[in-house]
Amino acid sequence: MIADDLRAGRHDGRVITRFPPEPNGFLHIGHAKSICLNFGIAGEVPGARCHLRFDDTNPETEDVKYVESIQGDVRWLGFDWGEHLYFASDYFEHMYAFAEHLIREDKAYVDSSSEEEIREARGTVMEPGRPTRYRDRSVEENLELFRRMRAGEFPNGSQVLRAKIDLASPNMLMRDPILYRIRHAHHYRTGDAWCIYPLYDYAHPIEDALESVTHSLCTLEFENNREFYDWLVDSLPRTGQYTIPQGSRPEQTEFARLALDYTVMSKRKLLQLVNGGHVSGWDDPRMPTIAG
């Protein structure tokens, strides 16, 4: 695919990939496939590069010790990102400004419904979703509420920012997905500067676009997310104080995950082994982590 893009002169002949782990645990063998794929492709194409980016949008589970361990794992596998080390938290101001842009374009709204109400209104695979009573709020009211969310006026779970797309879409992820939620939590890099945090599906395409990534390679479970990825990238502002670089149009492509029979490869479950004292740590040789 990338060879075809180069022959066709797409992306102005550039190839920029990225490896974007969340720093909420040590990397396992499945991550090694993604590391070798993204850094390996960049190493095969003259002038190409691969970014190392930490998707640190969940302050309750992330820690600088995981950032350091992931950097060590990537280097141990033989790769280097050079000057291209990035963090989602570097872009929080951009993400917030882009969210206000979506509100002004009537493409996003603040929903004060409960989590259960939002889930029920999404519908099912067989039934379309239906609007909550907050979907038709005015642009002015949504802007005011979203700014109050940022100012810390609301408790956790009381408000969310949702995209306004298509409640009847056969793709459930396009039925007004949540973009921002309130989390009064200390972030390991930004401290207490923020109490609203973007969801991964919102943050990830923005990060790719801001870094002018050309080929966003991810695993197959994100295939349904691609439709929202494209919708968001096409909705981002091209003028104003906060914009994406001219000509930046990342494209998502999926590849098969790496799995091993009879092996647990879930950071959440591996964390249970560590916290429960069943192993000596993430680098215990019985662990299917890269460090192990």
C-alpha angles and dihedrals in degrees: 000000000000092000089053091050091052092050090049093048093238119164086021088287093298126136117195120165131173141205107215113184124171109237095231100110144350119295121257133208092276090062089054089068092055092045093051092044097050098037091037094056091049089051092052096053119069111240094010124127141191123218124216106217130176114216095211102166097125109071095183096067106028131095139175090239088067091049090055094046092051092050089051092050094051091049092046089056088056103258135120131193095200110198093345102097113136141172129205086226088064087068102045092111091050091048092051092049091049089051090054088049090055090049092051089050089052089244096118138037141182112251118201094187121120120259090253093050092051092048093050093047092054090076125211139278087274099038130053121239123254130219121261117229091262099056095094098052114139122259090247094053092047092050091049093048094046091051090049089051089056091047090059098246095135133061125240114289096013098104137018134183112233133188114242105225125123126328091190095053115130085222103079091204090066093058096104098298120208114259103178136020132184116254118169093200137127114254117214092228107025097035112202096336092111135041096174120067131189122243117245094249090056098041100044100062090045092053091049091049095047091051092046091238109180102191117034103192117192139155125278098259087074094058093104090048092063093083091058091042090058093043092054097044090051090049097053118110120261095191135044136052095310114043141139118253117278112268094014109143112152119195126208120225125178131220132185119275121243113243133174122208115247091010128117110225106174121113089212093055093041088053088057089056091051097044092044092056092239090129132029092247144302089303095054105134090234090062119093090226123122088241090050 
